[in-house]
Amino acid sequence: MDNITYLVPATKSQCVIKLDPFQFNFYEQSSIEIHSPEGDYLQSIGYDVQKEARENRIDQIREQIVLLQSLCDKITQDVELPAQAMAGLADLLFRIREFMPKE
């Protein structure tokens, strides 16, 4: 592989892997498990990145829900929403379903 640089040329104990943009995108959205030739689990990579991204999405959705609730509390009469606003609400509700516990 041309994106691996060994830090200590005499030994293969350490190396640096520089990801190209496609590989980095895959890394952010996936996890990697390293196993021995015998199939024994050795290491996991990427779970922390996924956990942090999920927590950020949850925080963002919570903020949007609070904003939506505040806006709805201010409505005192019938309101007709434009199509773009309806699409935005539908998207928000769809993303909320992703984080709701499945019962």
C-alpha positions, 0 to 999 in steps of 0.5 A, spaced: 500 500 500 502 506 498 499 510 503 503 506 509 509 509 512 513 505 517 516 510 522 522 505 524 524 502 517 528 496 521 522 494 524 515 493 523 513 495 529 510 502 528 507 505 521 503 511 519 497 510 515 495 517 511 488 516 508 485 519 502 479 523 502 475 517 500 478 512 505 477 518 511 469 518 509 469 511 510 473 511 516 468 516 519 462 512 517 465 505 519 468 501 524 474 496 523 476 490 527 483 487 526 483 480 527 489 475 527 491 470 522 487 465 527 481 469 527 482 472 534 480 479 535 485 484 536 483 491 536 477 496 534 478 502 530 472 507 529 467 506 534 469 512 538 468 516 532 461 513 530 459 514 537 461 522 537 457 523 531 451 520 533 451 524 540 452 530 535 446 528 531 442 527 537 444 534 540 442 537 534 435 534 533 434 536 541 435 543 539 431 543 533 425 540 537 426 545 542 426 551 537 420 547 533 416 547 540 417 554 542 415 556 535 409 552 535 407 555 542 407 562 539 402 560 534 395 563 536 391 562 529 391 557 523 397 558 519 398 555 512 405 553 511 409 553 505 411 546 502 419 547 503 417 548 511 413 542 511 418 538 507 423 541 513 418 538 518 417 531 515 425 531 515 425 533 522 420 528 524 423 522 520 430 523 523 427 523 530 424 516 529 431 514 528 433 516 535 426 513 538 427 507 542 424 501 538 418 498 542 
